[in-house]
Amino acid sequence: QVQLVQSGGGLVQAGGSLRLSCAPSGRTFSNFAMGWFRQVPGKERELVAGISRSGSRPYSADSVKGRFTISRGNAKNTVYLQMNNLKPEDTAVYYCAAARGPLAVAGPEFDYWGQGTQVTVSS
């Protein structure tokens, strides 16, 4: 079965940057559309950014446009979320997700989930 292994995250000051990584295993990376979600206590998990399995159609939420970039990576088949100009409201647990379809934009469309990683942005 497919597993998604996440890395990155941590504590940064407002205005700082972090890069999250997600490395699928068990299936070919290019078979999946990928997304990054985040969740805070008491709220639904929300889509932050997504990318088609071809890499041609990146999507990002309005709240992170111009600051976050999703990309497909290197020989390890890693997907990245580059987060720049971080704000305190970006504080959340971030989850990598994979979908078997060519493009997915909603949580129920994603089939596999990473373990989550904490991102905390201080004022």
Phi, psi and omega per residue, in radians:
Q1 nan 2.747 -3.112
V2 -1.312 2.378 2.969
Q3 -2.159 2.552 3.086
L4 -2.056 2.080 -3.095
V5 -1.881 2.083 -3.083
Q6 -1.748 2.679 2.995
S7 -2.586 2.893 -3.085
G8 1.768 -2.885 -3.080
G9 1.487 -3.139 3.141
G10 2.394 -2.818 -3.103
L11 -1.910 2.193 3.103
V12 -2.401 2.793 3.030
Q13 -1.445 2.704 3.065
A14 -0.924 2.399 -3.085
G15 1.607 -0.187 -3.136
G16 -1.446 -3.104 -3.075
S17 -2.292 2.638 3.003
L18 -2.486 2.705 3.009
R19 -2.180 2.163 3.055
L20 -1.700 2.544 3.124
S21 -2.184 2.618 3.112
C22 -2.463 2.098 -3.082
A23 -2.039 1.836 3.076
P24 -1.247 2.600 3.022
S25 -2.410 2.715 3.095
G26 1.678 -0.409 3.093
R27 -2.492 2.843 3.130
T28 -1.172 2.253 -3.111
F29 -0.957 -0.752 -3.051
S30 -1.236 -0.146 3.084
N31 -1.322 -0.181 -2.965
F32 -2.099 2.427 2.753
A33 -1.292 2.596 -3.064
M34 -2.207 2.661 3.087
G35 -2.586 2.784 2.984
W36 -2.065 2.285 3.093
F37 -2.073 2.834 2.986
R38 -2.443 2.718 -3.091
Q39 -2.576 2.386 3.016
V40 -2.066 2.749 -3.126
P41 -0.975 2.340 3.101
G42 1.468 -0.009 3.139
K43 -2.148 2.753 3.050
E44 -1.198 2.640 2.974
R45 -1.149 2.276 -3.071
E46 -2.089 2.533 3.093
L47 -1.294 2.226 3.098
V48 -1.689 -0.810 -3.110
A49 -2.757 2.650 3.099
G50 -2.546 2.843 3.135
I51 -2.592 2.446 3.122
S52 -1.167 2.862 -3.128
R53 -1.162 -0.370 3.051
S54 -1.455 -0.270 -3.084
G55 1.464 0.104 -2.995
S56 -1.606 -0.224 -3.063
R57 -2.275 1.316 3.063
P58 -1.254 2.592 3.117
Y59 -2.370 2.512 3.030
S60 -2.483 2.620 3.101
A61 -1.180 2.664 -3.138
D62 -0.989 -0.602 -3.076
S63 -1.173 -0.312 -3.100
V64 -2.114 0.017 3.135
K65 -0.988 2.355 -3.112
G66 1.469 -0.150 -3.114
R67 -2.072 -0.650 -3.100
F68 -1.905 2.489 3.108
T69 -2.346 2.220 3.054
I70 -1.720 2.471 -3.134
S71 -2.648 2.722 3.021
R72 -1.628 2.515 -2.895
G73 -1.837 -2.380 -2.807
N74 -1.705 -2.768 -3.104
A75 -1.145 -0.283 3.067
K76 -1.486 0.086 3.121
N77 1.049 0.699 -3.094
T78 -1.565 2.492 2.965
V79 -1.879 2.438 -3.085
Y80 -2.049 2.657 2.875
L81 -2.168 1.864 3.075
Q82 -1.525 2.124 -3.078
M83 -2.034 1.999 3.136
N84 -2.015 2.781 3.125
N85 0.858 0.903 -3.084
L86 -1.127 2.548 -3.140
K87 -2.087 2.714 3.105
P88 -0.958 -0.585 3.135
E89 -1.240 -0.126 3.017
D90 -1.404 -0.151 3.141
T91 -1.045 2.180 -3.080
A92 -3.088 2.995 2.880
V93 -1.560 2.218 -3.093
Y94 -1.809 2.347 -3.099
Y95 -2.132 2.328 2.945
C96 -1.473 2.521 3.120
A97 -2.488 2.658 3.136
A98 -2.285 2.472 3.121
A99 -2.163 2.505 -3.116
R100 -1.293 -0.377 3.113
G101 -1.341 2.992 -3.124
P102 -1.240 -0.463 -3.137
L103 -2.658 2.340 3.117
A104 -2.381 2.415 -3.086
V105 -2.275 0.014 -3.134
A106 -2.301 2.599 -3.081
G107 -0.901 -0.829 -3.131
P108 -1.090 -0.299 3.124
E109 -1.389 -0.243 -3.118
F110 -1.582 2.428 -2.986
D111 -1.818 -0.436 -3.062
Y112 -2.352 2.537 -3.046
W113 -2.333 2.474 3.014
G114 -1.350 3.095 -3.035
Q115 -1.412 -0.213 -3.113
G116 1.554 2.575 3.074
T117 -2.489 2.435 -3.075
Q118 -1.408 2.300 2.955
V119 -2.075 2.141 3.136
T120 -2.166 2.208 -3.113
V121 -2.046 2.081 -3.119
S122 -1.656 2.651 3.134
S123 -1.315 nan nan
